[in-house]
Every structure is written in C-alpha cells, then in structure tokens.
Amino acid sequence: MDRTELREQFEHSYMDPVILSYADSNHYLAGGLDVLGNYHLITDKQGKIVTYNSLREAEVELAELGATEATFDMETAYDEMVGSVSDGHCRFKLPLVH
C-alpha cells in the first residue's frame, strides 16, 4: 500500500500501525493491520515492499504518516526448536516519537 493510502487509513482508524520483524533479521517491515488481520505493508512507487534497516527507520516512517503508536510484532523459531509452549511471537505496543 502506498504511503498516501496508508496515511488515510490511519486518519480514519481503519488500520492499526504495525512493524514486523523476524528474530535475527536485520530488516523490518512497516504498514497497517486491518480488522480482518491482514497486513498492508508500505510499498514504493513500483509496488515493491519497502524494507527498513532499523526499527527506528520504521518508527519514523509510521510517525510521518500520522501514527502515534504501533504494534511491534517479532516472530522467532527458537521457542519451537526447544519445545516451548510459546507461539513464537513477541508483540507489544510501541509509542512513536518523531
């Protein structure tokens, strides 16, 4: 989803801002989560999903789109590897300061 569309979705509260990561990855994805649980990630003018090299870059992008907080969602396979009952998710609300 391009930045203009995402800004409108945030303004009308149709989507919740979200930052996605995977443990041990050095890239982050940013976008919105709709009421059906579908991710709509930020894309460039060619329609390619934008990746961010740091959590801070993703935070700044969402803040520039009008978000004041985002759900940070990180998945990891480590719990699965050691037989933990955890679902392998680390999820929390992250305040965005621009």
C-alpha positions as CSV (number, residue, x, y, z in Angstrom):
1,M,0.0,0.0,0.0
2,D,1.4,3.4,-0.8
3,R,2.1,6.0,1.8
4,T,-0.8,8.3,0.9
5,E,-3.4,5.5,1.2
6,L,-1.9,4.3,4.4
7,R,-2.0,7.8,5.9
8,E,-5.7,8.0,5.1
9,Q,-6.3,4.6,6.7
10,F,-4.6,5.7,9.9
11,E,-6.5,9.0,9.9
12,H,-9.9,7.2,9.8
13,S,-8.7,4.4,12.2
14,Y,-9.4,1.8,9.5
15,M,-6.0,0.2,10.2
16,D,-3.6,-0.1,13.1
17,P,0.0,0.8,12.5
18,V,2.3,-2.2,12.7
19,I,6.1,-3.0,12.5
20,L,7.0,-6.6,11.6
21,S,10.3,-8.4,12.3
22,Y,11.8,-11.8,12.5
23,A,14.4,-12.7,15.1
24,D,18.0,-12.4,13.8
25,S,16.8,-10.4,10.8
26,N,18.3,-7.0,10.1
27,H,15.2,-5.8,8.2
28,Y,11.9,-4.5,9.3
29,L,8.6,-4.0,7.5
30,A,6.0,-1.3,8.3
31,G,2.4,-0.8,7.4
32,G,-1.1,-1.4,8.7
33,L,-3.2,-4.2,10.1
34,D,-6.9,-4.2,9.1
35,V,-9.8,-5.5,11.1
36,L,-9.6,-8.9,9.4
37,G,-6.0,-9.4,10.5
38,N,-4.5,-8.7,7.0
39,Y,-1.2,-6.8,6.7
40,H,-0.9,-3.9,4.3
41,L,2.8,-3.1,4.0
42,I,4.3,0.1,2.7
43,T,5.3,-0.1,-0.9
44,D,7.4,2.1,-3.1
45,K,6.2,3.7,-6.4
46,Q,6.9,0.5,-8.3
47,G,4.8,-1.5,-5.9
48,K,7.7,-3.3,-4.1
49,I,7.5,-3.7,-0.3
50,V,9.8,-1.2,1.4
51,T,12.3,-2.7,4.0
52,Y,13.9,-0.7,6.8
53,N,17.4,-1.3,8.1
54,S,16.5,-0.5,11.7
55,L,13.5,-0.4,14.0
56,R,14.0,3.4,14.3
57,E,13.6,3.9,10.5
58,A,10.3,2.0,10.5
59,E,9.2,4.1,13.6
60,V,10.0,7.4,11.9
61,E,8.2,6.3,8.7
62,L,5.0,5.5,10.6
63,A,5.2,8.6,12.6
64,E,5.5,10.7,9.4
65,L,2.2,9.0,8.3
66,G,0.5,10.2,11.4
67,A,0.8,7.2,13.7
68,T,1.4,7.8,17.4
69,E,1.9,4.2,18.3
70,A,2.4,0.9,16.5
71,T,2.2,-2.8,17.4
72,F,5.7,-4.3,17.2
73,D,5.4,-7.9,16.2
74,M,8.5,-10.1,16.1
75,E,8.4,-13.8,15.3
76,T,11.0,-16.3,16.3
77,A,11.5,-20.0,15.7
78,Y,13.6,-20.5,18.8
79,D,10.7,-21.4,21.0
80,E,9.6,-24.0,18.5
81,M,13.1,-25.5,18.4
82,V,13.3,-26.1,22.2
83,G,9.7,-27.3,22.6
84,S,8.3,-24.3,24.4
85,V,4.6,-23.8,24.5
86,S,5.0,-20.2,23.4
87,D,3.7,-19.3,19.9
88,G,7.0,-17.7,19.0
89,H,5.6,-14.2,19.0
90,C,6.8,-11.1,20.8
91,R,4.2,-8.4,20.5
92,F,3.8,-5.1,22.2
93,K,2.6,-1.5,21.7
94,L,5.4,0.8,20.8
95,P,5.0,4.6,21.3
96,L,6.2,6.5,18.2
97,V,8.2,9.7,18.8
98,H,9.1,11.7,15.8
